[in-house]
Amino acid sequence: MAQPSIIPVILSALEPYLDAIEAEWQATPAAQRVPTLPHLPDGKVNVRQLVRDLIDREAAEVEVVGRGPECWKATSSTSSPSPSCRAR
């Protein structure tokens, strides 16, 4: 049996993150703009670092809500989170 696609999960986290970065970019005067995405020396986007930053951001948001990283990992996997980790 085929595994479910991970793409919708990635997009649901990536799109708001990129929208926020774009809003910051647009709000910054053109003369003061600097790259906001992690990049390599040759100017390409560092996708691995982007994913790490996104995971860190998501984990931090969950902790602010009052649920620890163990709940974030549980809700990110295919298994169901424990009742204490479910959204309130």
NORFENJO-V253210 format. One record per backbone hydrogen bond with DSSP energy under -0.5 kcal/mol. NH is the residue of the N-H (numbers start at 1). CO is the residue of the C=O. E is the energy in kcal/mol with one decimal. If there is no record, write none. Layout:
nh=NH co=CO e=E
nh=NH co=CO e=E
This chain:
nh=10 co=6 e=-2.3
nh=11 co=7 e=-3.0
nh=12 co=8 e=-2.1
nh=13 co=9 e=-1.0
nh=13 co=10 e=-0.7
nh=14 co=10 e=-3.0
nh=15 co=11 e=-2.3
nh=17 co=13 e=-1.1
nh=18 co=14 e=-2.8
nh=19 co=15 e=-2.5
nh=20 co=16 e=-2.2
nh=21 co=17 e=-2.1
nh=22 co=18 e=-2.6
nh=23 co=19 e=-2.2
nh=24 co=20 e=-2.1
nh=25 co=21 e=-2.3
nh=26 co=22 e=-2.9
nh=27 co=23 e=-1.8
nh=28 co=24 e=-1.0
nh=28 co=25 e=-0.7
nh=32 co=29 e=-2.0
nh=33 co=29 e=-0.5
nh=33 co=30 e=-0.9
nh=40 co=44 e=-3.0
nh=43 co=40 e=-2.5
nh=46 co=38 e=-2.7
nh=47 co=45 e=-1.2
nh=50 co=46 e=-2.2
nh=51 co=47 e=-2.4
nh=52 co=48 e=-2.2
nh=53 co=49 e=-2.9
nh=54 co=50 e=-2.2
nh=55 co=51 e=-2.6
nh=56 co=52 e=-2.6
nh=57 co=53 e=-2.5
nh=58 co=54 e=-2.6
nh=59 co=55 e=-2.5
nh=60 co=56 e=-2.3
nh=61 co=57 e=-2.3
nh=62 co=58 e=-2.0
nh=63 co=59 e=-2.1
nh=64 co=60 e=-1.9
nh=65 co=61 e=-1.5
nh=66 co=62 e=-0.8
nh=66 co=63 e=-0.6
nh=67 co=62 e=-2.1
nh=71 co=68 e=-1.3
nh=72 co=68 e=-1.3
nh=73 co=69 e=-2.7
nh=74 co=70 e=-1.6
nh=75 co=71 e=-2.4
nh=76 co=72 e=-1.4
nh=77 co=73 e=-1.0
nh=85 co=82 e=-2.0
nh=86 co=82 e=-0.8
nh=86 co=83 e=-0.6
